Amino acid sequence: MSVQDKIRETVTQNPVVLFMKGTPTFPQCGFSSAAAQMLKQCGVKGYVAVNVLADDEVRQGIKEYANWPTIPQLYVKGEFVGGSDIMKEMFQSGELQKLLDGISA
């Protein structure tokens, strides 16, 4: 299975997926930390967090998958939502909370 297939399978089989540097409990960059905190504040529990620092193939592959150059990357119901800046804008406007409302990850 190619790295693209693995990524596709991960984002389509899980309601909420965050590709990040580190883990939600031990983020390895400020942007990943902020993304994990926003999900926590939205009440999302049990989402899939993929630590891209653990696998260089996934780290590069996720950038190609979404054609998005930065990490973190949030996926909800198989769709790419955005990175930390987009998440922050959506969180501040209430859009992120609406998008995630009722999703049991």
N, C-alpha and C positions, 0 to 999 in steps of 0.2 A: 504494500500500500504506500503510495507517495505521500509526502508531507502535505500536499494540497488536499488529498483525499482525507487524511487524518484531521486536518483543520475543518474541512467541510462537515465531516461526521460529528466532530465536537460541537460546532455551532448549530447544527440542525437537530441534534438529539438532546440538547439541553436548553431550557427556556432562557437562561441568562448565563453568558460566558464573558469573562473579563480576561483578556490577554494582558499580562502585566509583568513588570520587573519585580521579582520577589513574590511574596505571598500576602494575603490580606493581613495576617498577623505580623509579618515581617517584611514590609515593602522595601524595595531597594532603590526607589527614587521618589521624589516628591510628587510627581504627577500620578504615579501608580498609587501612592498613599492617598492622595486626594480622591481618585476614582473609587477606591475601596471604601473610603469614608462616606462618599455620596451614596453608594449602594446601601451601606449600613443605615444611613439616615433615612433612606427611602423604605427601610424595613425589609430589604431583600436578604433572605437567609439561605444558605446552602447553595449559592450559585457556584458555578465551576470557575475556578481561577487557574489560569495556565501560566506558570512561571517561565517566561521566555528565556531567562538566563540559564535554565537547566538544559536547554536544547537549542544549539545554534541553528539547526535546520528549521525549527519552528519559529525562532526569532526572525529569520529572514523570510520564511515562508508566509508568515502572517502579514508582513508588509506587502507582499505580492498578492496575496489572497484578496485583500480589500483595496489594493492600489492606494494604500495610506502609509506614509513613511514613518510614522511615529507610534510609540507604544506608551501608554496603554491603549487598547481598543476594546470597545464594548459591543457585544452582540446580544440582541433580544429577539427571541423567536426566529433565529436564523438570519436576521437582518443586521447589517452593520449600522450601528448608531453613530459612533464617532469616537474621538479621543478625549483626553482630559478637558480641553478647552470647550469642546462642544457639550460634553457632559455638564460642565460648570454652567454654561449659558442655559441649558435645558433645566438644570436643577434650580437656578435662580428664578426662572420664569414659571416653574411648576410643571413643565412638560415632562421632565424625567419621572417625577412622581406619578403622573398620569399614565405614562408608558408602562411603568413597572407595577402599577396598582393591580392587585389580584393575581399576579404571577407567583406561583409557588415554585420556587426553584429547588 
